Amino acid sequence: MKHFLSAVRIALRALEVNKLRSALTMLGIVIGVAAVIATAAIGSGAKQRIQQQIASIGSNIIIILPGSLTSSGMRMGSGNAVTLSESDARELPTCPDVAVAVPIVRGGAQVVYGNNNWATIIYGTAPRYLEIRDLVVANGSSFSQQDVDSANKVALLGKTVVSNLFGDADPVGQSIRIKNVPFTVVGVLEPKGQSPTGQDQDDVILLPISTAKRKVIGIKSANADAVDSITMQAKSDSQIQAAQDEAQALLRQRHHLLASEEDDFSIRNMEEIFAAQETSSHIMSLMLAAVASVSLIVGGIGIMNIMLVSVRERTREIGLRQAVGAKTGDILAQFLVEAVTLSIAGGFAGVVLGIAASAVVSRLAGWNTVVSVGAVALAVFFSALVGISFGYYPARKAAYLDPTQALLSE
């Protein structure tokens, strides 16, 4: 321990003598660590953002869309045929792993209040849609099943619609016009923010599905029971796949499809979509971290070069130390400590710079950045590892110099 502390003191004194050179040598490590910290923070922020968006959509959600329409041998994509109905939605909760299912009709409309107007998305649905989507009424109340049964002209507004029509005024109890049909505002939804696809989830009006069909969106086929989609919720995360399979079997039975016939609907698991997005974000973060790690390698090469120069400059000093009894291990420890000190000091400076860079990126670009303790510890560890790896060769070269030749060197 005594020999190690002595090596540390000698190493620090040698670095202090050449302050500018030491600082420039650390620069590569500083930039490398800062880049790793910043990219890890951006990647963690992106992952957190995706998780927040998943939470804003709701948990355990499954979307059922109508099947594709085939015209002249060409399939037009899902949602072109009208194959789902309100009665389908009423039957789906009979499946053991399905908690709730609600029908949805969707359309766009111009909404007017006083001298203000706003184009928004209209959803006609059932009251339990709020439960599935984790929607909370911030002011007022939701519409009820009685409103659906009676086709009452009541509306729930998203925050974006409220801001554009009412400003700071309270909209509850006020009358708005949707396609020239008067509706009474019964409640305002709490903000949900953007969806993973970038859609404003607060730019929406919810209506009873019966009212939406008869007064606003209209009935889109000869079947008055038809709907645009069904949103379903599994009882838990572990039951999502089972709920999908049960829903598929039930709908095939209700739609009288033969075993040889394809589904006339499609089922989408939102968790799978978000998992794919999260995987893409993770891969991008790893690529950025790999690119940033190149700076650490460059910094390590810089340390090796400077240490080799230092060994050449201090050859006579090494010879004198060997002459007065310094062992090979003492010389090796001295130069290795110098290299590790440079890299660790650069690592800590890089951490500070990386955290600052993350904060700047977050403020200027509007991205979420999350600096984790694990990323900081890992960056410092790798900076020390770089110092040991790239400092060992110069230290070994110094330790194994021939004492006689070292003393005779100029």
TIROTI-243101 format. One line per field, with one value per residue (C-alpha): x, y, z; residue number from 1. Coordinates in nm, 3 decimals, always signed. Layout:
residues N
c1: (X, ...)
c2: (Y, ...)
c3: (Z, ...)
nr: (NUM, ...)
//
This chain:
residues 410
c1: (+0.000, +0.289, +0.450, +0.120, +0.064, +0.418, +0.353, +0.034, +0.220, +0.496, +0.241, +0.036, +0.351, +0.455, +0.110, +0.117, +0.446, +0.287, -0.061, -0.143, -0.029, -0.224, -0.537, -0.508, -0.448, -0.767, -0.970, -1.038, -1.164, -1.376, -1.545, -1.592, -1.752, -1.968, -2.090, -2.173, -2.359, -2.555, -2.654, -2.753, -2.964, -3.138, -3.203, -3.341, -3.556, -3.697, -3.776, -3.948, -4.148, -4.270, -4.371, -4.563, -4.739, -4.831, -4.975, -5.170, -5.330, -5.442, -5.339, -5.412, -5.583, -5.675, -5.814, -6.046, -6.087, -6.319, -6.181, -6.040, -6.246, -6.149, -6.208, -6.106, -5.877, -5.707, -5.729, -5.782, -5.653, -5.824, -6.110, -6.260, -6.536, -6.814, -6.799, -6.819, -7.128, -7.244, -7.382, -7.030, -6.903, -7.181, -7.090, -6.710, -6.711, -6.855, -6.505, -6.326, -6.021, -6.199, -6.283, -6.458, -6.539, -6.692, -6.799, -6.668, -6.773, -6.538, -6.552, -6.444, -6.661, -6.655, -6.758, -6.895, -6.935, -7.032, -6.790, -6.532, -6.507, -6.271, -6.228, -6.185, -6.233, -6.564, -6.586, -6.922, -6.885, -7.011, -6.946, -6.699, -6.466, -6.331, -6.249, -6.058, -5.858, -5.797, -5.972, -6.061, -6.327, -6.154, -6.465, -6.831, -6.935, -6.938, -7.240, -7.428, -7.578, -7.914, -7.775, -7.675, -8.015, -8.199, -7.954, -7.920, -7.725, -7.449, -7.073, -6.743, -6.467, -6.091, -5.867, -5.753, -6.112, -6.192, -5.890, -5.984, -6.356, -6.380, -6.034, -6.024, -6.404, -6.585, -6.759, -6.969, -7.337, -7.270, -7.419, -7.201, -7.302, -7.163, -7.271, -7.540, -7.676, -7.680, -7.505, -7.474, -7.123, -7.143, -6.773, -6.408, -6.144, -5.807, -5.520, -5.359, -5.094, -4.970, -5.015, -4.714, -4.811, -4.798, -5.175, -5.313, -5.529, -5.693, -5.827, -6.141, -6.510, -6.683, -7.054, -7.297, -7.264, -7.636, -7.631, -7.316, -7.472, -7.805, -7.699, -7.331, -7.140, -7.429, -7.484, -7.218, -7.393, -7.731, -7.663, -7.758, -7.569, -7.233, -6.934, -6.589, -6.397, -6.417, -6.180, -6.133, -5.946, -5.798, -5.827, -5.447, -5.121, -5.074, -5.419, -5.382, -5.299, -5.572, -5.823, -5.719, -5.762, -6.102, -6.220, -6.106, -6.292, -6.610, -6.615, -6.552, -6.846, -7.073, -6.976, -7.040, -6.693, -6.587, -6.254, -6.119, -6.220, -6.000, -6.102, -6.319, -6.165, -5.817, -5.702, -5.415, -5.241, -5.119, -4.848, -4.688, -4.684, -4.526, -4.276, -4.159, -4.118, -3.928, -3.699, -3.624, -3.546, -3.317, -3.128, -3.082, -2.951, -2.701, -2.581, -2.534, -2.351, -2.125, -2.037, -1.975, -1.750, -1.512, -1.418, -1.311, -1.084, -0.937, -0.882, -0.709, -0.475, -0.396, -0.306, -0.079, +0.102, +0.159, +0.272, +0.524, +0.656, +0.671, +0.870, +1.118, +1.156, +1.204, +1.433, +1.720, +1.485, +1.374, +1.737, +1.813, +1.513, +1.626, +1.980, +1.860, +1.654, +1.320, +1.176, +1.015, +0.670, +0.732, +0.810, +0.516, +0.277, +0.401, +0.328, +0.011, -0.125, -0.048, -0.248, -0.540, -0.544, -0.563, -0.849, -1.051, -1.011, -1.122, -1.410, -1.544, -1.507, -1.688, -1.974, -2.025, -2.009, -2.243, -2.506, -2.484, -2.513, -2.820, -2.985, -2.911, -3.051, -3.362, -3.421, -3.341, -3.489, -3.774, -3.671, -3.690, -3.345, -3.285, -2.936, -2.917, -2.669, -2.591, -2.488, -2.264, -2.097, -2.050, -1.892, -1.645, -1.564, -1.487, -1.276, -1.065, -1.050, -0.927, -0.653, -0.538, -0.559, -0.379, -0.143, -0.011, +0.220, +0.405, +0.423, +0.566, +0.816, +0.933, +0.951, +1.168, +1.423, +1.783, +1.917, +2.259, +2.121, +1.866, +2.138, +2.348, +2.055, +2.045)
c2: (+0.000, +0.233, +0.171, +0.233, +0.569, +0.669, +0.583, +0.793, +1.096, +1.070, +1.028, +1.329, +1.540, +1.442, +1.534, +1.867, +1.959, +1.928, +2.071, +2.178, +1.852, +1.656, +1.860, +1.809, +1.437, +1.411, +1.592, +1.278, +1.096, +1.397, +1.413, +1.035, +1.007, +1.315, +1.167, +0.834, +1.005, +1.231, +0.951, +0.723, +1.005, +1.067, +0.694, +0.658, +0.965, +0.816, +0.491, +0.680, +0.880, +0.560, +0.419, +0.738, +0.716, +0.354, +0.459, +0.742, +0.500, +0.266, -0.080, -0.421, -0.265, -0.462, -0.295, -0.484, -0.338, -0.440, -0.661, -0.561, -0.491, -0.680, -0.502, -0.648, -0.891, -0.616, -0.606, -0.248, -0.290, -0.333, -0.103, -0.074, -0.329, -0.293, -0.620, -0.525, -0.434, -0.311, -0.657, -0.798, -0.558, -0.662, -1.030, -1.000, -0.955, -1.308, -1.434, -1.544, -1.320, -1.009, -0.739, -0.476, -0.413, -0.097, -0.009, +0.305, +0.515, +0.791, +1.100, +1.460, +1.767, +2.144, +2.251, +2.598, +2.795, +3.161, +3.320, +3.045, +2.725, +2.430, +2.118, +1.809, +1.432, +1.293, +0.957, +0.794, +0.529, +0.388, +0.522, +0.241, +0.370, +0.607, +0.308, +0.129, +0.436, +0.551, +0.879, +1.098, +1.369, +1.677, +1.894, +1.800, +1.439, +1.170, +1.071, +0.761, +0.448, +0.623, +0.893, +0.620, +0.449, +0.779, +0.925, +1.238, +1.528, +1.553, +1.583, +1.530, +1.762, +1.715, +1.992, +2.109, +2.159, +2.349, +2.578, +2.667, +2.717, +2.850, +2.975, +2.993, +2.987, +2.690, +2.497, +2.267, +2.334, +2.540, +2.457, +2.387, +2.306, +2.002, +2.003, +2.253, +2.016, +2.163, +1.960, +2.029, +1.999, +1.772, +1.738, +1.808, +1.534, +1.558, +1.611, +1.297, +1.452, +1.303, +0.941, +0.733, +0.822, +1.194, +1.249, +1.498, +1.281, +1.592, +1.709, +1.499, +1.505, +1.198, +1.145, +0.865, +0.624, +0.635, +1.015, +1.017, +0.778, +0.959, +1.323, +1.368, +1.085, +0.900, +0.531, +0.413, +0.101, -0.064, -0.227, +0.030, -0.176, -0.141, +0.028, +0.144, -0.050, -0.218, -0.136, -0.421, -0.464, -0.786, -0.858, -0.840, -0.815, -1.191, -1.252, -1.033, -1.316, -1.537, -1.253, -1.207, -1.575, -1.588, -1.274, -1.416, -1.743, -1.565, -1.321, -1.598, -1.788, -1.482, -1.391, -1.752, -1.795, -2.135, -2.286, -2.222, -1.855, -1.571, -1.344, -1.053, -0.845, -0.778, -0.770, -0.547, -0.571, -0.223, -0.371, -0.536, -0.206, -0.023, -0.305, -0.267, +0.108, +0.055, -0.200, +0.047, +0.317, +0.078, -0.022, +0.344, +0.420, +0.135, +0.259, +0.612, +0.478, +0.267, +0.572, +0.775, +0.498, +0.553, +0.882, +0.686, +0.468, +0.777, +0.925, +0.606, +0.622, +0.981, +0.868, +0.596, +0.840, +1.096, +0.828, +0.696, +1.051, +1.086, +0.763, +0.885, +1.223, +1.068, +0.780, +0.918, +0.967, +0.604, +0.493, +0.691, +0.538, +0.192, +0.270, +0.365, +0.049, +0.102, -0.229, -0.309, -0.309, +0.042, +0.189, +0.001, +0.130, +0.489, +0.517, +0.308, +0.537, +0.838, +0.689, +0.587, +0.925, +1.102, +0.880, +0.895, +1.273, +1.297, +1.062, +1.280, +1.594, +1.409, +1.319, +1.685, +1.785, +1.500, +1.597, +1.960, +1.854, +1.641, +1.938, +2.162, +1.905, +1.865, +2.239, +2.324, +2.020, +1.958, +1.592, +1.403, +1.311, +1.088, +1.063, +0.739, +0.662, +0.335, +0.512, +0.753, +0.469, +0.267, +0.564, +0.628, +0.256, +0.239, +0.553, +0.387, +0.070, +0.273, +0.423, +0.079, -0.075, +0.200, +0.293, -0.054, -0.074, +0.255, +0.166, -0.178, -0.025, +0.214, -0.064, -0.289, -0.028, -0.135, +0.074, +0.127, +0.252, +0.464, +0.643, +0.705, +0.855, +1.227)
c3: (+0.000, +0.086, -0.253, -0.430, -0.254, -0.339, -0.705, -0.696, -0.555, -0.817, -1.097, -0.988, -0.958, -1.312, -1.448, -1.264, -1.428, -1.775, -1.705, -2.060, -2.212, -1.951, -2.022, -2.397, -2.345, -2.139, -2.407, -2.610, -2.299, -2.198, -2.538, -2.553, -2.209, -2.270, -2.599, -2.434, -2.148, -2.385, -2.625, -2.336, -2.189, -2.522, -2.566, -2.212, -2.267, -2.588, -2.408, -2.125, -2.379, -2.546, -2.208, -2.130, -2.465, -2.399, -2.063, -2.229, -2.477, -2.200, -2.085, -2.238, -2.540, -2.850, -3.163, -3.398, -3.748, -4.031, -4.306, -4.640, -4.950, -5.268, -5.596, -5.938, -5.759, -5.557, -5.176, -5.062, -4.706, -4.370, -4.279, -4.629, -4.573, -4.314, -4.122, -3.753, -3.556, -3.218, -3.146, -3.199, -2.933, -2.695, -2.732, -2.696, -2.312, -2.288, -2.370, -2.050, -2.098, -2.230, -1.975, -2.187, -2.552, -2.700, -3.055, -3.225, -3.521, -3.629, -3.846, -3.880, -3.830, -3.790, -3.441, -3.369, -3.048, -3.078, -3.324, -3.285, -3.488, -3.495, -3.711, -3.498, -3.478, -3.358, -3.184, -3.128, -2.861, -2.531, -2.178, -2.098, -2.369, -2.102, -1.882, -2.158, -2.258, -1.900, -1.979, -1.682, -1.677, -1.538, -1.526, -1.544, -1.605, -1.871, -2.077, -1.961, -2.111, -2.084, -2.316, -2.563, -2.543, -2.591, -2.846, -2.634, -2.782, -2.523, -2.578, -2.398, -2.517, -2.530, -2.397, -2.742, -2.856, -2.537, -2.580, -2.939, -2.879, -2.524, -2.428, -2.049, -2.006, -1.853, -2.134, -1.915, -1.973, -2.286, -2.625, -2.928, -3.285, -3.467, -3.833, -3.731, -3.466, -3.112, -2.841, -2.470, -2.327, -2.022, -1.946, -2.030, -2.046, -1.876, -2.123, -2.269, -2.499, -2.823, -2.925, -3.042, -3.399, -3.321, -3.310, -3.059, -2.832, -2.687, -3.024, -2.999, -2.910, -2.766, -2.836, -2.758, -3.051, -3.129, -3.149, -3.362, -3.612, -3.640, -3.614, -3.708, -3.877, -4.031, -4.098, -4.344, -4.475, -4.510, -4.175, -3.911, -3.651, -3.834, -3.668, -3.781, -3.516, -3.178, -2.893, -2.650, -2.324, -2.191, -1.821, -1.776, -1.969, -1.951, -2.103, -2.413, -2.652, -2.508, -2.543, -2.908, -2.984, -2.813, -2.995, -3.328, -3.270, -3.157, -3.450, -3.703, -3.557, -3.556, -3.914, -4.029, -4.181, -4.307, -4.203, -4.553, -4.549, -4.426, -4.141, -4.251, -3.974, -3.833, -3.473, -3.363, -3.031, -2.931, -2.709, -3.012, -3.202, -2.909, -2.851, -3.211, -3.162, -2.837, -3.006, -3.285, -3.027, -2.836, -3.151, -3.245, -2.895, -2.918, -3.256, -3.123, -2.816, -3.040, -3.249, -2.933, -2.796, -3.087, -2.918, -2.610, -2.822, -2.988, -2.642, -2.533, -2.833, -2.735, -2.383, -2.520, -2.748, -2.473, -2.228, -2.482, -2.526, -2.148, -2.116, -2.377, -2.207, -1.862, -1.955, -1.744, -1.446, -1.482, -1.485, -1.167, -0.989, -1.088, -0.970, -0.620, -0.583, -0.758, -0.873, -1.205, -1.036, -0.893, -1.236, -1.392, -1.123, -1.159, -1.531, -1.514, -1.239, -1.457, -1.746, -1.524, -1.351, -1.687, -1.805, -1.478, -1.452, -1.814, -1.734, -1.452, -1.665, -1.946, -1.711, -1.624, -1.991, -2.091, -1.833, -1.947, -2.312, -2.229, -2.060, -2.361, -2.607, -2.393, -2.382, -2.745, -2.921, -2.680, -2.632, -2.306, -2.175, -1.873, -1.723, -1.526, -1.249, -1.425, -1.746, -1.552, -1.357, -1.677, -1.858, -1.574, -1.553, -1.925, -1.909, -1.636, -1.846, -2.142, -1.922, -1.808, -2.156, -2.343, -2.059, -1.994, -2.295, -2.224, -1.853, -1.930, -2.172, -1.898, -1.635, -1.848, -1.964, -1.923, -1.628, -1.785, -2.115, -1.932, -1.729, -2.041, -2.236, -2.297)
nr: (1, 2, 3, 4, 5, 6, 7, 8, 9, 10, 11, 12, 13, 14, 15, 16, 17, 18, 19, 20, 21, 22, 23, 24, 25, 26, 27, 28, 29, 30, 31, 32, 33, 34, 35, 36, 37, 38, 39, 40, 41, 42, 43, 44, 45, 46, 47, 48, 49, 50, 51, 52, 53, 54, 55, 56, 57, 58, 59, 60, 61, 62, 63, 64, 65, 66, 67, 68, 69, 70, 71, 72, 73, 74, 75, 76, 77, 78, 79, 80, 81, 82, 83, 84, 85, 86, 87, 88, 89, 90, 91, 92, 93, 94, 95, 96, 97, 98, 99, 100, 101, 102, 103, 104, 105, 106, 107, 108, 109, 110, 111, 112, 113, 114, 115, 116, 117, 118, 119, 120, 121, 122, 123, 124, 125, 126, 127, 128, 129, 130, 131, 132, 133, 134, 135, 136, 137, 138, 139, 140, 141, 142, 143, 144, 145, 146, 147, 148, 149, 150, 151, 152, 153, 154, 155, 156, 157, 158, 159, 160, 161, 162, 163, 164, 165, 166, 167, 168, 169, 170, 171, 172, 173, 174, 175, 176, 177, 178, 179, 180, 181, 182, 183, 184, 185, 186, 187, 188, 189, 190, 191, 192, 193, 194, 195, 196, 197, 198, 199, 200, 201, 202, 203, 204, 205, 206, 207, 208, 209, 210, 211, 212, 213, 214, 215, 216, 217, 218, 219, 220, 221, 222, 223, 224, 225, 226, 227, 228, 229, 230, 231, 232, 233, 234, 235, 236, 237, 238, 239, 240, 241, 242, 243, 244, 245, 246, 247, 248, 249, 250, 251, 252, 253, 254, 255, 256, 257, 258, 259, 260, 261, 262, 263, 264, 265, 266, 267, 268, 269, 270, 271, 272, 273, 274, 275, 276, 277, 278, 279, 280, 281, 282, 283, 284, 285, 286, 287, 288, 289, 290, 291, 292, 293, 294, 295, 296, 297, 298, 299, 300, 301, 302, 303, 304, 305, 306, 307, 308, 309, 310, 311, 312, 313, 314, 315, 316, 317, 318, 319, 320, 321, 322, 323, 324, 325, 326, 327, 328, 329, 330, 331, 332, 333, 334, 335, 336, 337, 338, 339, 340, 341, 342, 343, 344, 345, 346, 347, 348, 349, 350, 351, 352, 353, 354, 355, 356, 357, 358, 359, 360, 361, 362, 363, 364, 365, 366, 367, 368, 369, 370, 371, 372, 373, 374, 375, 376, 377, 378, 379, 380, 381, 382, 383, 384, 385, 386, 387, 388, 389, 390, 391, 392, 393, 394, 395, 396, 397, 398, 399, 400, 401, 402, 403, 404, 405, 406, 407, 408, 409, 410)
//
